[in-house]
Amino acid sequence: MNHSLFTCDRGTHLRIVAVSLLACIVLAVPAISDFVRDTSGPNATAAIKAAKPAVHSNRDAPTIR
């Protein structure tokens, strides 16, 4: 195995491309399946709605917005 990208042969480049393609597929498949999930059935998850903005402070000075 060659340890430098400048002197490596064609097989090493092919392995690098194959490993990176496999990593992309492993990350993309769950992301796409979560995005395309059906939300109309009985097992659909509830949507999270944003609440009113909250101001948190640890001093007694007036809040400046």
Long-range contacts (C-beta under 8 A, 24 or more apart in sequence): none
